Amino acid sequence: MAEIKFGTDGWRAIISEDFTFENVKIVAQAVADYVNNEDEGVHRRKEIVVGYDTRFLSEEYARISACVLAANGIRVILSDRACPTPSVSYAIKDRGLRGGVMITASHNPPKYNGIKYKAYYGGSAGADIIGKIETYLKKGPVREVSLEKGHSEDLIRVENIVSRHLSFAKRYVDLKLLRNSRIKALTDSMYGTGNDYIASLLAGGKARVETIHNQRNPYFGGINPEPILPNLDELAARTKKGRFDAGLATDGDADRLGVAAPNGTILTGHKVMTLLLLHLLEDRGLKGEVVQTICGTFLINKICAKYGLKMHETPVGFKYICDLMTKRDILIGGEETGGISFKGYIPERDGILSGLLILEMLAMRKKKLVEILKSIDKEYGTYEYRRIDVNYPDEKKGPLMERLSRNPPSGILGKKVIETKDYDGFKFICEDESWLILRLSGTEPKLRIYAEASTEKKALAILEFGKKLAY
């Protein structure tokens, strides 16, 4: 079996290969030892919430985790249904809990499952917390009680943790406006935990919301539940054919959002974050700082410059964004993958709330999504982002990073490289604001290549340049 190792957002592995009942118990015991021996969040009661997604056996892994935690004297609130990851994080803040365990592999292929640990502040655990949990792996025997015994001793309570999360989302947006807006939206739950929650929240008014793929299917219809192309081909086609104002897709654990425009175009995560930033600034009159990862877009930089907002840049991984959101007055923080969080919430991504805010923007502006996007291009310029992941043997990773450090490219496709960043892979920024990133996966034999340019054609050409640079 492979070593149990947490990546940028928890531990994930192939079901029955490394993600086994035994290893889930080992991880749960390590979490229990961390909670019982460390002082983070000690001001909160020693209680953990456990949630799970729609993947194969996720409810069983959650039950096992709850039983291990309970055997170690930790009270557990166990979700009574498959739930979004933000429901777990919200429950921590809402109920004053010590932390949370979410059984999910998020957007990864169906053969994977995983475990995310959420800290006492209701967001992704930082490297310090994860590092401490890892030190407890296999350090002692696994303790476990039966679910029935946990119930009898009031250590395990099975509850609905989704309803209060959705109640918060209803209060965060102008629900009356949305319900009476006559907006027509199509939502795609990608067989994950997004369910038909957006449709149910907007029911009872003039808005019309249809939902696809909201039934449980651990095979996810043969796709990865990640809200990007080509996984959203059906959403794009149906949004266009049905003349919907927007198509909204949530990933496997509903913490990310994908958006389809009425013309069938799937927006990048950058464009989604741009829309939400402008909505908060221009429509809702909010202020604050902005944070995005090294893979973020120059478009956000330009908006921050216009409005005099401080912008932060972090390595890839929402835990870095979360850390800043707990320390500074952050208006919006987001990743290129469509995981976004907002001021006045918890430091956590939320695909459902993000989707509601996109619809709220359309309702407040009374404009078509395509019109809004064109006005952004006109004012700030066009920025097209693309990414590919290529298989890359582990033994080649070190030599590649050493070579890029020693001999970085001086130019890319005729444009001079004017800045290099090397704190998370290598980012080469050119004189025309186009850029290329080469990053290594820490958990898979893969190389991730990212690019942004003024046109899709140029972005794709930069990706090809990056592949040649790697080989």
C-alpha positions as CSV (number, residue, x, y, z in Angstrom):
1,M,0.0,0.0,0.0
2,A,1.1,3.5,-0.7
3,E,1.9,5.9,2.1
4,I,-1.0,7.9,3.4
5,K,-0.2,11.5,2.5
6,F,-2.3,14.6,2.5
7,G,-2.1,16.8,-0.6
8,T,-3.3,20.4,-1.2
9,D,-6.8,19.6,0.1
10,G,-6.8,16.3,2.1
11,W,-5.9,12.7,1.4
12,R,-7.3,10.9,-1.6
13,A,-6.6,7.4,-3.0
14,I,-8.1,4.7,-5.2
15,I,-11.0,2.8,-3.6
16,S,-10.1,-0.7,-2.4
17,E,-6.5,-0.2,-3.4
18,D,-5.3,2.3,-0.8
19,F,-8.6,3.9,0.2
20,T,-9.7,0.9,2.4
21,F,-11.7,0.6,5.6
22,E,-8.4,-0.1,7.5
23,N,-6.7,3.1,6.2
24,V,-9.8,5.2,6.8
25,K,-9.7,4.0,10.4
26,I,-6.0,4.9,10.6
27,V,-6.7,8.4,9.4
28,A,-9.7,8.8,11.7
29,Q,-7.5,7.7,14.7
30,A,-4.9,10.2,13.7
31,V,-7.5,13.0,13.7
32,A,-8.7,11.8,17.1
33,D,-5.2,11.9,18.5
34,Y,-4.7,15.3,17.1
35,V,-7.9,16.6,18.6
36,N,-7.2,15.1,22.0
37,N,-3.5,16.2,22.2
38,E,-3.3,19.5,20.4
39,D,-4.6,22.9,21.6
40,E,-5.9,24.5,18.3
41,G,-9.5,25.5,18.8
42,V,-9.4,24.4,22.5
43,H,-11.9,27.1,23.3
44,R,-14.5,25.1,21.4
45,R,-16.1,21.9,22.7
46,K,-14.6,18.6,21.8
47,E,-17.0,17.7,19.1
48,I,-16.5,16.9,15.4
49,V,-18.9,16.9,12.5
50,V,-18.6,14.1,9.9
51,G,-20.1,14.4,6.4
52,Y,-19.9,12.5,3.2
53,D,-20.5,12.7,-0.6
54,T,-22.2,10.5,-3.1
55,R,-19.2,8.3,-4.0
56,F,-19.1,4.5,-3.6
57,L,-19.3,3.5,0.1
58,S,-18.9,7.1,1.3
59,E,-21.6,6.7,3.9
60,E,-19.8,3.6,5.3
61,Y,-16.5,5.4,5.5
62,A,-18.2,8.3,7.3
63,R,-19.8,5.8,9.8
64,I,-16.5,4.2,10.5
65,S,-14.8,7.6,11.0
66,A,-17.5,8.5,13.4
67,C,-17.1,5.3,15.4
68,V,-13.4,5.8,15.7
69,L,-13.7,9.4,16.9
70,A,-16.4,8.4,19.4
71,A,-14.2,5.6,20.8
72,N,-11.6,8.3,21.6
73,G,-14.1,10.3,23.7
74,I,-15.0,12.8,20.9
75,R,-18.6,13.6,20.3
76,V,-19.7,13.3,16.7
77,I,-22.5,14.9,14.6
78,L,-22.9,12.5,11.7
79,S,-24.7,13.8,8.6
80,D,-27.9,11.9,7.9
81,R,-27.4,12.3,4.1
82,A,-24.8,13.0,1.4
83,C,-23.9,16.6,1.9
84,P,-21.9,19.5,0.3
85,T,-18.5,20.1,1.9
86,P,-19.5,23.7,2.8
87,S,-22.3,22.2,4.9
88,V,-19.6,20.5,7.0
89,S,-17.6,23.7,7.3
90,Y,-20.7,25.8,8.1
91,A,-21.7,23.4,10.8
92,I,-18.3,23.9,12.5
93,K,-18.9,27.7,12.7
94,D,-22.6,27.5,13.4
95,R,-22.3,25.0,16.3
96,G,-18.9,26.0,17.7
97,L,-17.3,22.7,16.9
98,R,-13.6,21.6,17.1
99,G,-13.5,20.6,13.5
100,G,-14.9,18.4,10.7
101,V,-14.2,15.4,8.6
102,M,-15.6,15.2,5.1
103,I,-15.5,11.9,3.1
104,T,-15.0,13.0,-0.5
105,A,-12.7,13.0,-3.4
106,S,-14.4,16.1,-4.7
107,H,-13.9,16.5,-8.4
108,N,-11.6,13.5,-8.9
109,P,-12.4,10.4,-11.0
110,P,-15.0,7.9,-9.7
111,K,-12.4,5.3,-8.6
112,Y,-11.1,7.8,-6.0
113,N,-12.4,8.6,-2.5
114,G,-10.8,10.8,0.1
115,I,-10.8,12.6,3.4
116,K,-10.8,16.4,4.0
117,Y,-10.2,17.8,7.5
118,K,-11.8,21.1,8.2
119,A,-10.4,23.2,11.1
120,Y,-12.2,24.9,14.0
121,Y,-12.5,28.1,12.0
122,G,-14.7,26.4,9.4
123,G,-12.2,26.1,6.5
124,S,-9.4,24.0,5.0
125,A,-6.9,23.0,7.6
126,G,-3.5,24.6,7.0
127,A,-0.2,22.8,6.6
128,D,0.6,23.1,10.3
129,I,-2.6,21.2,11.3
130,I,-2.3,18.6,8.6
131,G,1.4,18.1,9.4
132,K,0.4,17.4,13.0
133,I,-2.3,15.0,12.0
134,E,0.2,13.1,9.8
135,T,2.6,12.7,12.7
136,Y,-0.1,10.6,14.5
137,L,-0.7,8.2,11.6
138,K,0.0,4.6,12.7
139,K,1.4,5.8,16.0
140,G,-1.0,3.7,18.1
141,P,-3.8,1.2,18.0
142,V,-7.1,2.1,16.4
143,R,-10.0,2.4,18.8
144,E,-13.6,1.9,17.6
145,V,-17.1,1.6,19.0
146,S,-20.2,0.4,17.3
147,L,-22.6,2.9,15.9
148,E,-25.2,1.6,18.3
149,K,-23.0,2.0,21.3
150,G,-22.1,5.5,20.2
151,H,-25.8,6.3,20.0
152,S,-26.5,4.8,23.5
153,E,-23.7,6.9,25.0
154,D,-24.8,10.0,23.2
155,L,-21.4,10.2,21.5
156,I,-22.8,10.0,17.9
157,R,-25.8,12.0,16.8
158,V,-27.2,11.6,13.3
159,E,-28.5,14.9,12.1
160,N,-29.4,17.0,9.1
161,I,-26.5,19.5,8.7
162,V,-27.5,20.7,5.2
163,S,-30.6,22.7,6.2
164,R,-28.8,25.4,8.3
165,H,-26.2,25.8,5.6
166,L,-28.9,26.5,3.0
167,S,-30.7,28.8,5.4
168,F,-27.5,30.9,5.6
169,A,-27.3,31.0,1.8
170,K,-30.9,32.2,1.6
171,R,-30.0,35.1,4.0
172,Y,-26.8,36.0,2.2
173,V,-28.5,36.7,-1.2
174,D,-31.6,38.8,-2.0
175,L,-33.9,35.8,-2.2
176,K,-37.0,37.9,-2.8
177,L,-35.4,39.5,-5.8
178,L,-34.2,36.2,-7.2
179,R,-37.6,34.5,-6.8
180,N,-39.4,37.3,-8.6
181,S,-36.7,37.8,-11.3
182,R,-38.1,35.6,-14.0
183,I,-34.6,34.2,-14.4
184,K,-34.5,30.9,-16.2
185,A,-31.5,28.7,-15.1
186,L,-30.3,25.2,-15.6
187,T,-28.3,23.5,-12.9
188,D,-26.1,20.4,-13.2
189,S,-25.3,18.6,-9.9
190,M,-22.9,16.3,-11.8
191,Y,-24.4,13.4,-9.7
192,G,-22.8,15.0,-6.6
193,T,-24.0,16.6,-3.5
194,G,-25.3,19.8,-5.1
195,N,-28.6,17.9,-5.5
196,D,-31.5,20.3,-6.6
197,Y,-30.7,22.8,-3.8
198,I,-30.6,25.9,-6.0
199,A,-33.9,25.0,-7.6
200,S,-35.5,24.4,-4.2
201,L,-34.2,27.7,-2.8
202,L,-35.7,29.6,-5.6
203,A,-39.0,27.7,-5.8
204,G,-42.3,29.5,-5.1
205,G,-41.7,32.6,-7.3
206,K,-41.3,33.6,-10.9
207,A,-37.8,32.2,-11.4
208,R,-37.6,28.9,-13.2
209,V,-34.8,26.5,-12.4
210,E,-34.4,23.0,-13.9
211,T,-31.9,20.5,-12.6
212,I,-30.0,17.6,-14.3
213,H,-27.9,14.8,-13.0
214,N,-29.2,15.2,-9.4
215,Q,-29.6,11.5,-8.7
216,R,-26.9,9.5,-7.0
217,N,-24.5,7.7,-9.4
218,P,-21.2,6.7,-7.9
219,Y,-19.8,6.3,-11.5
220,F,-20.8,10.0,-12.2
221,G,-22.2,9.0,-15.6
222,G,-18.7,8.0,-16.8
223,I,-17.2,11.5,-16.3
224,N,-15.1,13.2,-13.6
225,P,-17.4,15.4,-11.5
226,E,-15.3,18.5,-12.2
227,P,-17.2,21.5,-13.7
228,I,-15.0,22.1,-16.7
229,L,-15.1,21.0,-20.4
230,P,-15.6,18.3,-21.6
231,N,-17.5,17.3,-18.5
232,L,-20.1,20.1,-19.1
233,D,-20.8,19.4,-22.8
234,E,-24.4,18.5,-22.0
235,L,-24.9,21.5,-19.7
236,A,-23.6,23.8,-22.4
237,A,-25.7,22.3,-25.2
238,R,-28.9,22.3,-23.1
239,T,-28.3,25.8,-21.8
240,K,-28.1,27.1,-25.4
241,K,-30.9,25.0,-26.8
242,G,-33.3,25.8,-23.9
243,R,-32.4,29.5,-24.0
244,F,-31.5,29.6,-20.3
245,D,-30.1,32.7,-18.8
246,A,-27.3,30.6,-17.3
247,G,-26.2,27.1,-16.7
248,L,-24.7,26.4,-13.3
249,A,-22.7,23.2,-12.4
250,T,-21.5,22.1,-9.0
251,D,-18.7,19.6,-8.6
252,G,-18.8,16.3,-6.7
253,D,-18.9,17.9,-3.2
254,A,-20.5,21.2,-4.3
255,D,-17.7,23.5,-3.3
256,R,-16.8,24.6,-6.9
257,L,-18.9,26.2,-9.6
258,G,-18.9,26.0,-13.4
259,V,-20.9,28.4,-15.5
260,A,-22.4,28.1,-19.0
261,A,-23.4,31.2,-20.9
262,P,-26.6,31.2,-23.0
263,N,-24.5,30.9,-26.2
264,G,-23.1,27.5,-24.9
265,T,-19.7,28.8,-23.8
266,I,-18.3,27.4,-20.6
267,L,-16.6,30.1,-18.6
268,T,-13.2,29.6,-17.0
269,G,-13.0,29.7,-13.2
270,H,-11.2,33.1,-13.7
271,K,-14.2,34.6,-15.5
272,V,-16.5,33.2,-12.8
273,M,-14.5,34.9,-10.1
274,T,-14.3,38.1,-12.1
275,L,-18.1,38.2,-12.4
276,L,-18.5,37.6,-8.6
277,L,-15.9,40.2,-7.7
278,L,-17.6,42.9,-9.9
279,H,-21.0,41.9,-8.5
280,L,-19.8,42.4,-4.9
281,L,-18.1,45.7,-5.7
282,E,-20.5,47.3,-8.2
283,D,-23.9,45.8,-7.3
284,R,-23.6,45.2,-3.6
285,G,-21.2,48.0,-2.7
286,L,-18.9,45.9,-0.7
287,K,-15.2,46.5,-0.1
288,G,-12.2,44.5,1.0
289,E,-9.0,42.8,-0.2
290,V,-8.8,40.1,-2.9
291,V,-6.8,36.8,-2.9
292,Q,-6.2,34.4,-5.8
293,T,-3.5,31.8,-6.4
294,I,-0.4,32.0,-8.5
295,C,-2.6,30.6,-11.4
296,G,-4.9,33.6,-11.1
297,T,-5.7,36.0,-14.0
298,F,-4.3,39.5,-14.8
299,L,-8.0,40.5,-15.2
300,I,-8.4,40.4,-11.4
301,N,-5.2,42.5,-11.0
302,K,-6.7,45.1,-13.3
303,I,-10.0,45.3,-11.4
304,C,-8.2,45.6,-8.1
305,A,-6.0,48.4,-9.5
306,K,-9.1,50.3,-10.7
307,Y,-10.9,50.1,-7.4
308,G,-7.8,50.5,-5.2
309,L,-8.0,47.0,-3.7
310,K,-5.1,45.2,-2.2
311,M,-4.6,41.8,-4.0
312,H,-2.8,38.8,-2.5
313,E,-1.3,35.9,-4.4
314,T,-0.8,32.5,-2.8
315,P,0.4,29.0,-3.9
316,V,-2.2,26.6,-5.3
317,G,-4.4,25.2,-2.6
318,F,-7.5,26.7,-1.0
319,K,-5.9,26.3,2.5
320,Y,-3.6,29.3,1.6
321,I,-6.6,31.4,0.7
322,C,-8.4,30.2,3.8
323,D,-5.5,31.3,6.0
324,L,-5.6,34.9,4.6
325,M,-9.4,35.0,5.0
326,T,-9.1,34.2,8.7
327,K,-6.5,37.0,9.2
328,R,-7.5,39.9,6.8
329,D,-10.5,41.7,5.5
330,I,-10.9,39.6,2.4
331,L,-13.8,40.5,0.1
332,I,-13.4,37.4,-2.2
333,G,-10.9,34.6,-2.4
334,G,-10.8,32.1,-5.2
335,E,-9.0,29.5,-7.3
336,E,-8.8,29.0,-11.1
337,T,-10.9,25.9,-10.6
338,G,-14.1,27.7,-9.6
339,G,-13.7,27.4,-5.8
340,I,-14.6,30.8,-4.3
341,S,-15.4,32.2,-0.9
342,F,-16.9,35.5,0.2
343,K,-16.8,38.2,2.9
344,G,-19.3,37.6,5.7
345,Y,-19.2,33.8,5.3
346,I,-16.8,31.1,6.4
347,P,-13.4,30.8,4.8
348,E,-14.6,28.0,2.5
349,R,-15.5,27.5,-1.1
350,D,-19.2,27.1,-1.8
351,G,-20.5,26.2,-5.3
352,I,-24.2,26.6,-4.3
353,L,-23.7,30.1,-2.9
354,S,-21.5,31.1,-5.8
355,G,-24.3,30.0,-8.2
356,L,-26.9,32.0,-6.4
357,L,-24.7,35.1,-6.5
358,I,-24.3,34.7,-10.3
359,L,-28.1,34.7,-10.7
360,E,-28.3,37.6,-8.3
361,M,-25.9,39.6,-10.5
362,L,-28.1,38.9,-13.5
363,A,-31.3,39.9,-11.6
364,M,-29.8,43.1,-10.2
365,R,-28.3,44.3,-13.6
366,K,-31.2,43.1,-15.7
367,K,-28.7,42.2,-18.4
368,K,-27.8,39.1,-20.2
369,L,-24.7,37.2,-19.1
370,V,-23.1,37.6,-22.6
371,E,-23.6,41.4,-22.4
372,I,-21.9,41.6,-19.1
373,L,-19.0,39.5,-20.3
374,K,-18.6,41.7,-23.4
375,S,-18.6,44.9,-21.3
376,I,-15.8,43.4,-19.1
377,D,-13.7,42.6,-22.2
378,K,-14.3,46.1,-23.5
379,E,-13.1,47.8,-20.3
380,Y,-10.3,45.5,-19.2
381,G,-9.2,43.6,-22.3
382,T,-9.5,40.0,-23.1
383,Y,-7.8,37.3,-21.1
384,E,-8.1,33.6,-22.2
385,Y,-6.9,30.9,-19.8
386,R,-6.2,27.3,-20.6
387,R,-4.6,24.3,-18.7
388,I,-3.5,20.8,-19.4
389,D,-2.2,18.0,-17.2
390,V,0.3,15.6,-18.7
391,N,1.7,12.4,-17.4
392,Y,5.2,13.0,-16.0
393,P,7.3,10.3,-14.2
394,D,8.3,11.1,-10.7
395,E,12.0,10.6,-11.5
396,K,11.9,13.4,-14.0
397,K,10.3,16.0,-11.7
398,G,13.4,17.0,-9.8
399,P,15.6,17.4,-12.9
400,L,12.9,19.5,-14.6
401,M,12.6,21.9,-11.7
402,E,16.4,22.2,-11.4
403,R,16.7,22.8,-15.2
404,L,14.1,25.6,-15.1
405,S,15.8,27.2,-12.2
406,R,19.2,27.1,-13.8
407,N,18.2,27.9,-17.4
408,P,14.7,29.6,-17.5
409,P,13.3,30.7,-20.9
410,S,14.2,34.3,-21.8
411,G,11.1,34.5,-24.1
412,I,7.9,32.7,-25.0
413,L,6.7,32.7,-28.6
414,G,8.5,35.9,-29.4
415,K,7.5,37.7,-26.2
416,K,10.2,38.6,-23.6
417,V,9.9,37.1,-20.2
418,I,10.1,40.0,-17.7
419,E,9.4,38.2,-14.5
420,T,9.8,34.7,-13.0
421,K,8.1,33.4,-9.9
422,D,9.3,30.1,-8.4
423,Y,7.5,29.7,-5.1
424,D,5.0,27.1,-6.5
425,G,6.5,25.6,-9.6
426,F,7.7,28.2,-12.2
427,K,5.6,31.0,-13.6
428,F,7.1,33.0,-16.5
429,I,5.4,36.3,-17.2
430,C,5.9,38.0,-20.5
431,E,5.9,41.7,-21.5
432,D,2.4,41.4,-23.0
433,E,1.0,40.0,-19.7
434,S,0.7,36.5,-21.2
435,W,2.2,33.8,-18.9
436,L,3.1,30.2,-18.6
437,I,3.2,28.0,-15.4
438,L,4.7,24.6,-14.9
439,R,3.7,22.9,-11.7
440,L,4.3,19.4,-10.4
441,S,1.5,17.3,-8.8
442,G,2.5,16.3,-5.3
443,T,0.4,13.2,-5.2
444,E,0.4,12.0,-8.9
445,P,3.0,11.5,-11.6
446,K,1.7,14.5,-13.5
447,L,2.9,17.9,-14.7
448,R,0.3,20.7,-14.7
449,I,0.8,23.4,-17.4
450,Y,-1.2,26.6,-17.3
451,A,-1.3,29.6,-19.7
452,E,-3.1,32.9,-20.2
453,A,-3.0,35.2,-23.2
454,S,-5.2,37.6,-25.1
455,T,-6.7,34.9,-27.3
456,E,-7.5,31.2,-27.0
457,K,-5.2,30.5,-29.9
458,K,-2.2,32.1,-28.2
459,A,-3.0,30.4,-24.8
460,L,-3.0,27.0,-26.5
461,A,0.2,27.8,-28.3
462,I,1.8,28.7,-25.0
463,L,0.7,25.4,-23.6
464,E,2.4,23.6,-26.4
465,F,5.5,25.7,-25.7
466,G,5.3,24.5,-22.1
467,K,5.1,20.9,-23.1
468,K,8.2,21.2,-25.3
469,L,10.0,23.0,-22.5
470,A,9.2,20.1,-20.1
471,Y,10.4,17.4,-22.5
